[in-house]
């Protein structure tokens, strides 16, 4: 089976989106995760449940400033290009 490029968009519930994304990674797909809303952070400023993505080696990106350790896309066009290159887009 050919590896699929799946783009995960965390639009409403980032914690649930991270759980779903980690589950899909077990299937052997290439996943990229995008924070489109601010995620919950612990007292030290670390994103809650981010380790699920890190353990599965899933790249996390965002359009939002101030998320430490997350690659920042510079424009909406960057996101549009990523969506057009993906085999599947999942919005949670």
Secondary structure as UniProt FT lines:
FT   STRAND          5..10
FT   HELIX           14..25
FT   TURN            26..28
FT   STRAND          30..35
FT   TURN            43..44
FT   TURN            48..49
FT   HELIX           50..55
FT   TURN            56..57
FT   STRAND          59..62
FT   TURN            65..66
FT   TURN            68..69
FT   STRAND          71..72
FT   HELIX           76..85
FT   STRAND          88..91
//
